[in-house]
Amino acid sequence: MPTVLTSSQQTFVDITDQRKLSAYITSNLPKSQIEDPNVLPHTYAPDWASTPLTLTPVVFLDQTNLALDVSGLTISWKRKEGNGAEAALTSGESVSKGVLTVNVNKLAAAASGMLTYLCYISYYDSETKNTVNISADITYTLIRNAQNARLAYLSADTYVFKYDSNSSLVGAAQATLTAQVQGVTITAWQYKDSTGAWKDYPTTPDNTSISGGTLVVKPEHAVFFNGVAQIKLATDDPDVYDTTSLTKIYDGSQGEPGAAGTGGLSVILGNEAQNIACTSGGLVAAATDITIPFMGYLGINQTACTCTVGTLPSGVTVKSNTAATASKAGSVVLAFAANATLGGAAVLNGTIDLTFTISGASVVKKFAWTKSNKGSNGASGANAIVFSVYAPEGTVVINQSGSLALAAVGYDGASEITTGATYQWAKYTGGEWENITGETSSTLSVSGADIVNIQSYRCTMTYKGNTYEDVITVEDKSDPYVSEMLSIGGFTVKNNLGGVVPYVIVRTNQKEVDPLLGSISETAPSNPKEGDFWYQVDHSAQTVTLMKYSGSAWAAATEKQSLTYTWYAQDKDGHAAEFDQTGKVIYLSAADIDSILTLQCDVSN
């Protein structure tokens, strides 16, 4: 199967030939801005303060693009919030040579969450002695995120320090604990002392700070009591924290006894407690799976172990229960259903008994859960459904490696849509959108290996009986092959007449590969030599044919380019258009262009 080496795109435009003034506005930033209320001061993406919004009018007189400083052209700007009246520009909005620059997050102060910039254009035509006036506008929408649930979660690369019968440490010499927080700030790592009180973790050479994202615990640290160190991740919200235990286990009777079980039996949990993101009404915000890893030990030797799950709160089920073996940890996966009450909206926490059976003996451990209720939404913005696709990690991969996360987000007014919506991701391939099997969540992980130069993805959200779509394009910046689409005749046709001749050049390591075999023209080259090639353009037949000179006449060549060129098209709405052409050089008829047509050419070996 051929491998796509590189892709390129270009947009072709059909301009109606009338004696008129027309214009549109280009924007260097998206037409929606997201406000994050979970930090102070609130942040905005994109941030107009750090990357100013630049609005540039593009003006045509008939089919001719007018420079913004041309004599007779006058440009002025106004603003309008929501459905309010037009008003003059304010501080932070400035105009220079017809271009409007906004270097303040103006949507933050727009109560409606909508801001429209209006461009008034006047042109005095010295030939006709007439003045033509038009206007263009562009609207920006603020998406106000709801406040996040406040969560804290910690994990460790090991939960056990093992000692042999001589009380010598074997296996891991330290444990690294890693914190993940949302909506809160880490204040300190703590440990439980012999009295049961939580104390700040002692500063050691391994931990110069006890408020960072990681903590190193070594068995010689003075935080172990009866062979167990209980560690807490504390935050600036006293109700948001996480805990775990690290255990010393011994082979034989020497040293400290194990903390769990009797007769040298130990059960170690990799997850002892978890916060559950909930709505402000105390319901589980979204379906969540929680994994509880466990291991059984006989002395310092890992051994088989099974788990029996006790009574579960309403809305929680056991998704899977895998026994531990002598070489592999087991796990219990609990499924918390969306909108579950967990025993009641007012119930804020609870525990679940886990009974472990190891070598015929039973050990009971408790898994603790705590609700982390989401704050109420702020004031609503525009009463509309807003849907967009974005790439939280950026839209670029390097040399087709790694992966990218794509995410779709919808808002009903100011409220993020978390329930009641369905999603379907599609990939633009082979000239059409193809649904990606099984990708029906609001996120999509894209492998870098799937991105050849450029690749477009689309997410379709169905919500309240309506369908919303958005498209995002990702790039491979270090692809060894790079292509560029050029066009004989340019990228513009007039009045749906004539046509242009697009072609593609390919480079690798800054050198062109598979170059054109000859010139491109309507008439044959003069003084050809035997074996010369020529791309014959026939506007009547709307074709481009590779011709070869035999020494006395030109005839259609049987030779082909070394690479394969496959062309696809998208119409003005971004939908796949019927377009069945191949070859390094093609003919694009004006009849194929309905206002705007975007061509893509995939180059394969």
MARPAKE-937956 format. One line per field, with one value per residue (C-alpha): x, y, z; residue in three letters; residue number from 1. Coordinates in steps of 0.1 Angstrom, whole numbers, plus 5000, padded with zeros to 4 digits. Layout:
BEGIN
px	c(X|...)
py	c(Y|...)
pz	c(Z|...)
residuo	c(ALA|...)
num	c(NUM|...)
//
This chain:
BEGIN
px	c(5000|5015|5026|5016|5048|5034|5003|4996|4966|4955|4923|4910|4884|4859|4854|4823|4832|4811|4820|4815|4834|4836|4854|4859|4879|4907|4915|4948|4929|4899|4864|4858|4877|4876|4876|4890|4875|4896|4925|4929|4930|4909|4929|4917|4926|4937|4950|4945|4968|4998|4989|4969|4939|4946|4917|4927|4901|4907|4891|4883|4873|4857|4883|4913|4926|4931|4960|4947|4967|4955|4943|4905|4901|4888|4885|4869|4860|4832|4822|4790|4784|4757|4726|4735|4740|4772|4798|4832|4863|4876|4910|4930|4914|4935|4936|4967|4965|4931|4941|4924|4945|4930|4955|4931|4907|4876|4852|4859|4838|4811|4780|4765|4796|4795|4815|4812|4837|4823|4845|4831|4848|4844|4861|4861|4865|4884|4874|4836|4836|4815|4819|4811|4804|4802|4807|4819|4818|4832|4818|4837|4821|4832|4829|4828|4839|4822|4844|4862|4857|4885|4905|4938|4952|4986|5003|5035|5059|5061|5042|5065|5099|5111|5136|5152|5157|5188|5168|5187|5167|5161|5142|5132|5153|5129|5094|5085|5050|5035|5006|4979|4956|4928|4914|4936|4972|4995|5004|5024|5032|5025|5029|5010|5031|5029|5000|4979|4984|4994|5028|5047|5071|5106|5129|5156|5183|5158|5130|5142|5106|5075|5050|5060|5045|5066|5079|5107|5101|5130|5128|5153|5131|5116|5080|5075|5056|5050|5064|5039|5043|5010|5014|4990|4989|4974|4960|4948|4913|4912|4884|4905|4934|4946|4964|4984|5004|5039|5047|5079|5075|5100|5110|5109|5106|5135|5128|5095|5064|5043|5014|4987|4976|4992|5019|5039|5009|5006|4982|4992|4968|4979|4949|4934|4912|4899|4880|4849|4841|4805|4780|4770|4740|4761|4757|4786|4795|4805|4809|4842|4862|4884|4912|4924|4956|4966|4994|4997|5029|5040|5070|5088|5076|5047|5020|4985|4957|4920|4896|4859|4842|4817|4785|4787|4769|4741|4754|4786|4793|4823|4835|4862|4880|4913|4932|4968|4994|5030|5043|5016|4994|4957|4931|4895|4878|4848|4825|4808|4778|4770|4744|4748|4739|4763|4738|4722|4730|4739|4763|4798|4820|4821|4842|4840|4852|4876|4883|4915|4922|4958|4971|4938|4937|4916|4926|4900|4910|4888|4888|4876|4858|4850|4828|4844|4814|4816|4809|4779|4783|4788|4764|4754|4768|4749|4720|4734|4751|4788|4808|4845|4874|4908|4942|4952|4987|4991|4986|5022|5040|5077|5088|5055|5063|5043|5007|4983|4951|4922|4892|4857|4838|4802|4785|4748|4750|4777|4773|4796|4777|4787|4755|4730|4754|4768|4800|4816|4851|4860|4893|4897|4912|4909|4890|4862|4854|4854|4841|4867|4853|4847|4857|4825|4837|4845|4883|4905|4941|4959|4991|5019|5024|4990|5000|5017|5026|4990|4958|4923|4899|4863|4841|4803|4782|4745|4727|4690|4682|4707|4741|4772|4805|4840|4873|4909|4941|4972|5007|5040|5067|5097|5083|5112|5091|5075|5052|5040|5011|5015|4992|4997|4971|4970|4945|4916|4891|4865|4829|4831|4851|4883|4905|4939|4967|4977|5008|5029|5066|5082|5113|5133|5164|5158|5163|5135|5126|5105|5107|5085|5096|5091|5075|5038|5021|4994|5018|5046|5082|5102|5133|5126|5150|5141|5130|5119|5087|5059|5028|5002|4974|4941|4916|4889|4892|4901|4930|4967|4986|5022|5036|5070|5089|5098|5122|5096|5063|5047|5027|5012|5039|5038|5063|5051|5064|5082|5058|5020|4998|4962|4939|4909|4886|4866|4838|4831|4815|4843|4825|4842|4835|4835|4870|4887|4921|4956|4990|5016|4999|4961|4935|4911|4881|4863|4831|4844|4847|4816|4829|4857|4873|4901|4924|4945|4971|4985|5019|5028|5055)
py	c(5000|5034|5056|5093|5113|5148|5169|5205|5227|5259|5278|5290|5318|5329|5366|5379|5407|5437|5473|5473|5477|5446|5437|5411|5412|5388|5380|5367|5350|5327|5343|5328|5333|5311|5325|5303|5313|5288|5311|5347|5368|5350|5339|5341|5319|5333|5362|5394|5412|5390|5384|5414|5408|5422|5429|5437|5447|5432|5455|5448|5473|5450|5421|5443|5442|5477|5486|5501|5533|5539|5574|5578|5549|5558|5533|5538|5514|5511|5485|5470|5449|5422|5437|5472|5503|5511|5530|5545|5525|5525|5524|5494|5495|5515|5519|5524|5525|5509|5480|5476|5463|5452|5446|5442|5413|5434|5404|5402|5434|5425|5414|5397|5377|5391|5419|5430|5452|5471|5484|5513|5517|5546|5548|5578|5566|5593|5578|5578|5607|5585|5576|5540|5530|5496|5480|5447|5433|5404|5391|5375|5354|5347|5312|5313|5280|5268|5265|5232|5207|5210|5178|5164|5130|5114|5083|5064|5043|5018|5013|4987|4986|4950|4936|4902|4880|4900|4932|4943|4965|4947|4960|4997|5021|5050|5059|5089|5103|5125|5149|5160|5189|5208|5241|5240|5247|5223|5237|5208|5171|5157|5125|5111|5109|5084|5104|5103|5140|5152|5170|5187|5163|5169|5187|5164|5166|5146|5172|5208|5218|5201|5220|5209|5183|5154|5139|5114|5090|5068|5041|5059|5090|5095|5091|5054|5040|5003|4999|5022|5057|5075|5104|5132|5157|5188|5218|5253|5238|5217|5195|5186|5163|5127|5101|5069|5045|5031|4999|4981|4943|4917|4882|4861|4874|4899|4936|4954|4934|4941|4966|4945|4909|4884|4858|4878|4885|4919|4935|4968|4991|5014|5037|5041|5072|5093|5126|5123|5153|5162|5189|5216|5195|5166|5143|5126|5151|5125|5087|5078|5046|5044|5018|5003|4983|4957|4933|4905|4895|4866|4880|4899|4876|4887|4860|4854|4874|4879|4907|4907|4941|4950|4971|4998|5032|5038|5044|5025|4990|4967|4971|4945|4925|4910|4888|4894|4868|4862|4884|4909|4933|4928|4955|4964|4989|5007|5025|5056|5064|5100|5117|5090|5103|5079|5075|5110|5145|5156|5126|5140|5109|5073|5041|5007|4975|4954|4919|4903|4866|4856|4821|4812|4843|4874|4911|4939|4973|5004|5025|5061|5083|5120|5142|5173|5195|5219|5255|5272|5287|5324|5348|5335|5349|5349|5325|5303|5269|5273|5243|5242|5217|5226|5210|5216|5204|5223|5213|5203|5170|5166|5140|5121|5110|5110|5119|5149|5152|5169|5179|5191|5215|5228|5254|5260|5297|5299|5262|5236|5207|5176|5154|5150|5153|5126|5129|5115|5121|5119|5121|5138|5111|5101|5132|5127|5127|5092|5085|5070|5038|5039|5075|5088|5107|5144|5137|5121|5109|5113|5094|5114|5086|5094|5130|5134|5171|5181|5163|5175|5161|5169|5164|5164|5170|5162|5181|5188|5175|5198|5190|5211|5206|5220|5212|5213|5208|5194|5195|5176|5202|5179|5157|5147|5156|5190|5199|5233|5238|5264|5275|5287|5315|5322|5312|5334|5331|5356|5352|5314|5315|5299|5279|5276|5249|5238|5218|5205|5206|5183|5189|5169|5182|5215|5197|5192|5156|5143|5177|5187|5168|5198|5232|5240|5260|5261|5261|5236|5246|5259|5240|5208|5179|5143|5130|5165|5166|5193|5196|5207|5229|5227|5252|5239|5203|5215|5190|5189|5162|5152|5151|5138|5148|5119|5140|5149|5153|5156|5126|5117|5103|5069|5080|5090|5109|5089|5099|5096|5127|5124|5154|5161|5191|5208|5232|5266|5249|5225|5195|5170|5178|5155|5158|5129|5140|5127|5138|5163|5189|5192|5215|5233|5247|5278|5257|5236|5266|5277|5309|5290|5256|5242|5217|5191|5170|5139|5128|5091|5068)
pz	c(5000|4991|5019|5019|5022|5023|5017|5007|5005|4987|4984|4950|4948|4921|4921|4904|4879|4888|4893|4930|4963|4985|5016|5044|5076|5085|5121|5135|5164|5167|5170|5204|5237|5267|5302|5330|5364|5383|5387|5399|5380|5354|5324|5288|5258|5235|5256|5237|5261|5253|5216|5205|5183|5148|5124|5088|5062|5028|5002|4965|4938|4913|4912|4922|4957|4970|4993|5025|5019|4984|4976|4980|5005|5040|5068|5102|5130|5157|5183|5196|5226|5222|5207|5220|5200|5180|5199|5195|5202|5238|5255|5243|5208|5183|5145|5124|5086|5086|5108|5142|5171|5204|5232|5261|5268|5260|5261|5299|5304|5279|5299|5269|5262|5226|5210|5174|5155|5126|5097|5076|5042|5018|4984|4960|4925|4906|4872|4878|4903|4926|4963|4972|5008|5023|5057|5072|5106|5127|5160|5189|5216|5252|5266|5303|5318|5349|5379|5381|5408|5434|5433|5447|5439|5446|5432|5440|5420|5449|5482|5497|5513|5516|5541|5542|5572|5581|5581|5550|5525|5493|5462|5460|5481|5478|5467|5446|5453|5425|5430|5406|5417|5401|5414|5445|5454|5473|5507|5522|5522|5556|5576|5606|5638|5667|5683|5651|5643|5609|5608|5579|5563|5575|5551|5538|5511|5490|5496|5497|5494|5508|5487|5453|5429|5441|5474|5479|5508|5520|5546|5568|5571|5605|5593|5599|5629|5633|5599|5582|5569|5563|5539|5531|5502|5518|5498|5505|5508|5540|5525|5494|5501|5494|5515|5510|5530|5525|5543|5554|5552|5566|5557|5590|5626|5626|5623|5626|5620|5589|5594|5577|5585|5608|5605|5579|5557|5541|5516|5500|5483|5455|5460|5495|5489|5461|5455|5432|5410|5417|5407|5431|5439|5451|5420|5402|5375|5349|5347|5363|5367|5398|5398|5431|5426|5453|5460|5486|5504|5524|5542|5514|5487|5465|5465|5450|5465|5458|5468|5477|5475|5503|5502|5476|5477|5452|5417|5421|5406|5402|5367|5370|5398|5388|5413|5421|5413|5425|5398|5390|5409|5410|5407|5415|5392|5406|5381|5395|5373|5361|5383|5411|5445|5464|5491|5490|5477|5512|5518|5513|5520|5528|5528|5510|5527|5507|5521|5508|5510|5511|5520|5536|5558|5555|5557|5556|5542|5537|5505|5513|5488|5492|5470|5455|5446|5416|5422|5407|5372|5369|5350|5316|5284|5251|5251|5224|5218|5212|5200|5191|5188|5202|5209|5246|5238|5206|5169|5160|5162|5155|5129|5132|5167|5199|5200|5203|5223|5206|5226|5218|5241|5239|5259|5265|5273|5300|5311|5297|5281|5300|5296|5269|5240|5216|5196|5165|5153|5116|5096|5062|5041|5005|4996|5021|5058|5073|5107|5131|5145|5182|5187|5202|5232|5235|5232|5206|5208|5175|5168|5153|5128|5113|5105|5072|5069|5076|5087|5093|5120|5125|5156|5153|5184|5186|5213|5219|5184|5167|5151|5155|5138|5140|5122|5133|5113|5129|5114|5114|5114|5108|5080|5058|5027|5023|4994|4981|4957|4930|4902|4866|4863|4901|4927|4915|4886|4875|4867|4867|4834|4824|4846|4862|4863|4899|4903|4933|4940|4966|4986|5011|5029|5010|4976|4951|4943|4914|4895|4865|4834|4812|4809|4814|4786|4760|4731|4724|4732|4703|4691|4711|4712|4709|4744|4756|4776|4777|4798|4773|4787|4767|4780|4757|4768|4804|4805|4811|4791|4795|4759|4746|4715|4692|4671|4646|4665|4699|4713|4746|4769|4785|4812|4846|4876|4902|4929|4929|4933|4944|4946|4968|4973|5000|4991|5007|5037|5044|5030|5007|4971|4941|4925|4907|4894|4897|4885|4893|4871|4868|4852|4876|4858|4871|4869|4898|4921|4939|4954|4973|4967|4988|4970|4989|4972|4989|4976|4980|4969)
residuo	c(MET|PRO|THR|VAL|LEU|THR|SER|SER|GLN|GLN|THR|PHE|VAL|ASP|ILE|THR|ASP|GLN|ARG|LYS|LEU|SER|ALA|TYR|ILE|THR|SER|ASN|LEU|PRO|LYS|SER|GLN|ILE|GLU|ASP|PRO|ASN|VAL|LEU|PRO|HIS|THR|TYR|ALA|PRO|ASP|TRP|ALA|SER|THR|PRO|LEU|THR|LEU|THR|PRO|VAL|VAL|PHE|LEU|ASP|GLN|THR|ASN|LEU|ALA|LEU|ASP|VAL|SER|GLY|LEU|THR|ILE|SER|TRP|LYS|ARG|LYS|GLU|GLY|ASN|GLY|ALA|GLU|ALA|ALA|LEU|THR|SER|GLY|GLU|SER|VAL|SER|LYS|GLY|VAL|LEU|THR|VAL|ASN|VAL|ASN|LYS|LEU|ALA|ALA|ALA|ALA|SER|GLY|MET|LEU|THR|TYR|LEU|CYS|TYR|ILE|SER|TYR|TYR|ASP|SER|GLU|THR|LYS|ASN|THR|VAL|ASN|ILE|SER|ALA|ASP|ILE|THR|TYR|THR|LEU|ILE|ARG|ASN|ALA|GLN|ASN|ALA|ARG|LEU|ALA|TYR|LEU|SER|ALA|ASP|THR|TYR|VAL|PHE|LYS|TYR|ASP|SER|ASN|SER|SER|LEU|VAL|GLY|ALA|ALA|GLN|ALA|THR|LEU|THR|ALA|GLN|VAL|GLN|GLY|VAL|THR|ILE|THR|ALA|TRP|GLN|TYR|LYS|ASP|SER|THR|GLY|ALA|TRP|LYS|ASP|TYR|PRO|THR|THR|PRO|ASP|ASN|THR|SER|ILE|SER|GLY|GLY|THR|LEU|VAL|VAL|LYS|PRO|GLU|HIS|ALA|VAL|PHE|PHE|ASN|GLY|VAL|ALA|GLN|ILE|LYS|LEU|ALA|THR|ASP|ASP|PRO|ASP|VAL|TYR|ASP|THR|THR|SER|LEU|THR|LYS|ILE|TYR|ASP|GLY|SER|GLN|GLY|GLU|PRO|GLY|ALA|ALA|GLY|THR|GLY|GLY|LEU|SER|VAL|ILE|LEU|GLY|ASN|GLU|ALA|GLN|ASN|ILE|ALA|CYS|THR|SER|GLY|GLY|LEU|VAL|ALA|ALA|ALA|THR|ASP|ILE|THR|ILE|PRO|PHE|MET|GLY|TYR|LEU|GLY|ILE|ASN|GLN|THR|ALA|CYS|THR|CYS|THR|VAL|GLY|THR|LEU|PRO|SER|GLY|VAL|THR|VAL|LYS|SER|ASN|THR|ALA|ALA|THR|ALA|SER|LYS|ALA|GLY|SER|VAL|VAL|LEU|ALA|PHE|ALA|ALA|ASN|ALA|THR|LEU|GLY|GLY|ALA|ALA|VAL|LEU|ASN|GLY|THR|ILE|ASP|LEU|THR|PHE|THR|ILE|SER|GLY|ALA|SER|VAL|VAL|LYS|LYS|PHE|ALA|TRP|THR|LYS|SER|ASN|LYS|GLY|SER|ASN|GLY|ALA|SER|GLY|ALA|ASN|ALA|ILE|VAL|PHE|SER|VAL|TYR|ALA|PRO|GLU|GLY|THR|VAL|VAL|ILE|ASN|GLN|SER|GLY|SER|LEU|ALA|LEU|ALA|ALA|VAL|GLY|TYR|ASP|GLY|ALA|SER|GLU|ILE|THR|THR|GLY|ALA|THR|TYR|GLN|TRP|ALA|LYS|TYR|THR|GLY|GLY|GLU|TRP|GLU|ASN|ILE|THR|GLY|GLU|THR|SER|SER|THR|LEU|SER|VAL|SER|GLY|ALA|ASP|ILE|VAL|ASN|ILE|GLN|SER|TYR|ARG|CYS|THR|MET|THR|TYR|LYS|GLY|ASN|THR|TYR|GLU|ASP|VAL|ILE|THR|VAL|GLU|ASP|LYS|SER|ASP|PRO|TYR|VAL|SER|GLU|MET|LEU|SER|ILE|GLY|GLY|PHE|THR|VAL|LYS|ASN|ASN|LEU|GLY|GLY|VAL|VAL|PRO|TYR|VAL|ILE|VAL|ARG|THR|ASN|GLN|LYS|GLU|VAL|ASP|PRO|LEU|LEU|GLY|SER|ILE|SER|GLU|THR|ALA|PRO|SER|ASN|PRO|LYS|GLU|GLY|ASP|PHE|TRP|TYR|GLN|VAL|ASP|HIS|SER|ALA|GLN|THR|VAL|THR|LEU|MET|LYS|TYR|SER|GLY|SER|ALA|TRP|ALA|ALA|ALA|THR|GLU|LYS|GLN|SER|LEU|THR|TYR|THR|TRP|TYR|ALA|GLN|ASP|LYS|ASP|GLY|HIS|ALA|ALA|GLU|PHE|ASP|GLN|THR|GLY|LYS|VAL|ILE|TYR|LEU|SER|ALA|ALA|ASP|ILE|ASP|SER|ILE|LEU|THR|LEU|GLN|CYS|ASP|VAL|SER|ASN)
num	c(1|2|3|4|5|6|7|8|9|10|11|12|13|14|15|16|17|18|19|20|21|22|23|24|25|26|27|28|29|30|31|32|33|34|35|36|37|38|39|40|41|42|43|44|45|46|47|48|49|50|51|52|53|54|55|56|57|58|59|60|61|62|63|64|65|66|67|68|69|70|71|72|73|74|75|76|77|78|79|80|81|82|83|84|85|86|87|88|89|90|91|92|93|94|95|96|97|98|99|100|101|102|103|104|105|106|107|108|109|110|111|112|113|114|115|116|117|118|119|120|121|122|123|124|125|126|127|128|129|130|131|132|133|134|135|136|137|138|139|140|141|142|143|144|145|146|147|148|149|150|151|152|153|154|155|156|157|158|159|160|161|162|163|164|165|166|167|168|169|170|171|172|173|174|175|176|177|178|179|180|181|182|183|184|185|186|187|188|189|190|191|192|193|194|195|196|197|198|199|200|201|202|203|204|205|206|207|208|209|210|211|212|213|214|215|216|217|218|219|220|221|222|223|224|225|226|227|228|229|230|231|232|233|234|235|236|237|238|239|240|241|242|243|244|245|246|247|248|249|250|251|252|253|254|255|256|257|258|259|260|261|262|263|264|265|266|267|268|269|270|271|272|273|274|275|276|277|278|279|280|281|282|283|284|285|286|287|288|289|290|291|292|293|294|295|296|297|298|299|300|301|302|303|304|305|306|307|308|309|310|311|312|313|314|315|316|317|318|319|320|321|322|323|324|325|326|327|328|329|330|331|332|333|334|335|336|337|338|339|340|341|342|343|344|345|346|347|348|349|350|351|352|353|354|355|356|357|358|359|360|361|362|363|364|365|366|367|368|369|370|371|372|373|374|375|376|377|378|379|380|381|382|383|384|385|386|387|388|389|390|391|392|393|394|395|396|397|398|399|400|401|402|403|404|405|406|407|408|409|410|411|412|413|414|415|416|417|418|419|420|421|422|423|424|425|426|427|428|429|430|431|432|433|434|435|436|437|438|439|440|441|442|443|444|445|446|447|448|449|450|451|452|453|454|455|456|457|458|459|460|461|462|463|464|465|466|467|468|469|470|471|472|473|474|475|476|477|478|479|480|481|482|483|484|485|486|487|488|489|490|491|492|493|494|495|496|497|498|499|500|501|502|503|504|505|506|507|508|509|510|511|512|513|514|515|516|517|518|519|520|521|522|523|524|525|526|527|528|529|530|531|532|533|534|535|536|537|538|539|540|541|542|543|544|545|546|547|548|549|550|551|552|553|554|555|556|557|558|559|560|561|562|563|564|565|566|567|568|569|570|571|572|573|574|575|576|577|578|579|580|581|582|583|584|585|586|587|588|589|590|591|592|593|594|595|596|597|598|599|600|601|602|603|604|605)
//
